[in-house]
Amino acid sequence: MKNWLFFLFFTFLVQAQNEKEIEVVVVKKAPKIATVLKRLNKQLLKNVDTTTYVYQLNQLNFENTDTIISRNEKQLLKFTDFAGQFSKKNEIENKDNWFTKIKETFKDYSAKESPIGWISGFPVRKNITITDLDFIRTTRGYAYKVEWINDEDLLISFQSANFYKGQFVVDRNYNLLSLSYEVQAPYPFYYTSDQSVGKYHTFTSSWIYQREKVAMTFAIVKKKMALVSLSIEEKLRDFVFNRYNKEGVTFTKKTNFSTQIELFRRIE
């Protein structure tokens, strides 16, 4: 009888120990990158906070050590989507043409054709048109890693050997929460105007992105994405702007620019 009781006790003890040692680990499977990008692009088009907010724009541009553009202004921004549909208005409009007040670098340009737009407005427009960013639009040439960082949010890291590397975070509904990226190697950019004069385009512009580093953050307001901040660092090398008339090129100059832009939503 004692032996039998000892056997039962020993069996119970072994079972209890085995049950204690067995732990069930559930690994939440991350979605494929194609699924992430497809659903993120849908949200960037359809799930955007369309409230008009006041943003503070701070910008410095440097040629060597000389400041040639300095902007510090409040802007009213309303986003219809993050595919390039937005409206912008300065809170206090400058009635004077500020293009004419800057240094000698741009004295040969009119306000309409000035390359200031390329080193001022274009960087912001490019980055709030998120659906057109290379690593969001297509997976070609990129390696991605998708992982859960908690029960709610996904972290996506991406890298291309000769282009961009960075990461972004989306929530479980594929709303964008943050995005950062930087260029891996210098790359060229070229633009030609739609308008022509004679057999020439009105102007052409080209440069090399020596440095491009961007960071964006978002808030979810009533379940919709709202831009909170945008930071852009750029170094443009061999910037060339050509203006043409019927006889050919009338102006050309090679310049280097270093730019810092900060755009953030004001909390009044």
Secondary structure as UniProt FT lines:
FT   HELIX           2..21
FT   HELIX           33..46
FT   STRAND          53..63
FT   TURN            64..65
FT   STRAND          66..79
FT   STRAND          86..90
FT   HELIX           98..101
FT   HELIX           104..106
FT   TURN            107..108
FT   TURN            111..113
FT   HELIX           116..119
FT   HELIX           121..128
FT   HELIX           130..132
FT   HELIX           134..137
FT   TURN            140..141
FT   STRAND          143..148
FT   STRAND          153..159
FT   TURN            161..162
FT   STRAND          164..171
FT   TURN            172..173
FT   STRAND          176..183
FT   STRAND          187..192
FT   STRAND          196..197
FT   TURN            198..199
FT   STRAND          200..201
FT   STRAND          203..221
FT   TURN            222..223
FT   STRAND          224..245
FT   TURN            246..247
FT   STRAND          248..251
FT   STRAND          254..265
//
